[in-house]
Amino acid sequence: MEITGTTKLLCLLGDPVEHSKSPMMHNAAAQLLNLDYAYMAYRVTEEELPLAIDALKLFGARGWNLTMPLKTAMAGLVDELSPAAALANSVNTVVNDHGRLIGHTTDGIGFMRSAAAEGVDLTGKEIVLLGAGGAASAICVQAALDGVKEIRMFKRQNASWNATEQFISHVAQKTGCDITLEDINDSTALRTRLQNAVMLVNATNVGMAPHTNASPIDTSLLHPELIVSDIIYNPTETKLMREASGIGCKTFNGMYMLLYQGAAAFELWTGKEMPVEEIRKKFF
């Protein structure tokens, strides 16, 4: 890669970011297409985010990705939200259009495409979704838009409970999907919902490195017919996935979600389709 005086900056903001494959993926795609972009990763806390955005605007960055824990905060700092980002109140991709910031969410697109790549058709089906943060909200919105019939969201009963209830009510009204919110500590409700669901999706950060011995739920609640997806990809096999696989569940992690959400972001920034097959073979 040759960096010149005209090279445009793309980047990832989050905490942590050191494990991310995004720089390798986007820089390789730019090279393959002979595009004058360079993609970096910067560790930024939620408190530092407004300052980081000012700097990126000053430097003329074309755009950036957001990872945990910045996706919800970013939604309140852009000039315009895409329809899906507005529904999710979550932004993982920002396009800088000459100083006007447009927020998108490609996480849900990435998740649904990764499920399809695993041969899983969720149309008309029921899923259980753990978490209610930025990634979970994006998955909920896209799943509802793409024809998932029922979404059972489980989270902790904390200060954000009422806001989450309002969120799912709004998404259900806009999409016609049947969405409910339940306490993740209610094992009876979890067991019942998992018996009826085709897939369990962990969209929390429980199990992410370095806390790899943690699982978001008691895996004795699982059953062999259930498909288990964990959007974490560091480690590549979480405790949840390992124990689910041990009882016969089909499992997959967040690697392909990362690939496909990255491809959608890349196209928003450059107007070009990412060469997905080449990137997949090289990094996934």
Residue, then its C-alpha position, 0 to 999 in steps of 0.5 A: m500500500e502506498i500512502t500519498g498526500t491524497t490518501k483518504l482516511l477510514c478508521l475504526l473507533g472503539d474500546p478495545v480495537e486491538h483485536s479487530k480484523s477491520p483494518m486488514m480487511h478494508n486495506a486489502a479491499a482498497q488495494l485490490l480495487n486500487l482505491d486511495y484509502a487507508y484504514m486505521a483503528y483507534r482506541v476511543t472511550e465514550e467520553e472521548l468520542p465527541l473530541a475524536i469526531d471533531a478531529l476526524k472531521l478536521f482531518g477530512a476522514r471519509g468515514w469510520n466504523l464504531t464498535m463497542p461501546l460507542k454505537t448508541a452514543m454515535a447515533g446522537l452525534v450525526d446530522e442524519l440517520s439512515p432509516a434502519a439506524a434511526l429505528a435501531n438508534s445505533v450507528n456502526t458506520v459514519v459517512n462524512d459528506h463534506g462535513r455532514l455526518i450520515g449515520h448507518t447501521t450495517d450490523g444487522i445486514g451483516f448478521m442476516r447475510s452471515a446467517a444466510a451464508e451458514g444456510v440458515d433461513l430465518t424468514g417466518k421463524e422465531i429467534v431469541l436475542l440476548g442483549a439490547g445494546g447497539a449491535a442487538s438493536a441493529i440485529c433486531v431491526q434488520a431481522a424484523l425488516d427481513g421477515v423474522k416472525e418473532i423476536r424474544m429479546f432478553k436483557r438485564q432489568n436495569a435503568s435502560w429497561n423502559a427505554t428498551e420497551q419503547f424501542i421494541s414497541h416502535v420497531a414492532q409497530k413499524t415492521g409488524c414483527d412480534i417482539t417481546l422483552e424479558d428478563i435474562n435472569d428469568s430461566t423459566a422464560l428463557r427455557t420456554r422461549l428457547q424451546n420454540a426458537v430456531m436460533l439463539v443469538n448472543a449480542t452481548n459482550v459476555g464471553m469476549a476476551p479476556h473474559t473467556n470463561a463467561s457465558p451469558i446464560d446457563t447452557s443447560l437451557l439449550h437443546p440440540e435442535l437450536i442454532v447458536s450464534d455468538i456475534i463475538y469473534n475473539p475468541t473464535e469459539t466462546k464458552l457459549m458456543r463450545e458448550a452448545s456445540g457439545i450438546g449437538c447445536k449448530t454454532f457460528n461466530g461473528m466472523y462472517m457478520l464482520l465481513y458482511q457488515g464491513a462490505a456494506a460499509f465499504e460500499l457506502w464510503t467508496g461506491k464500490e463493492m468489496p471483493v468479498e470472496e477474496i477477502r473471505k479467503k484471505f482473512f476468514 
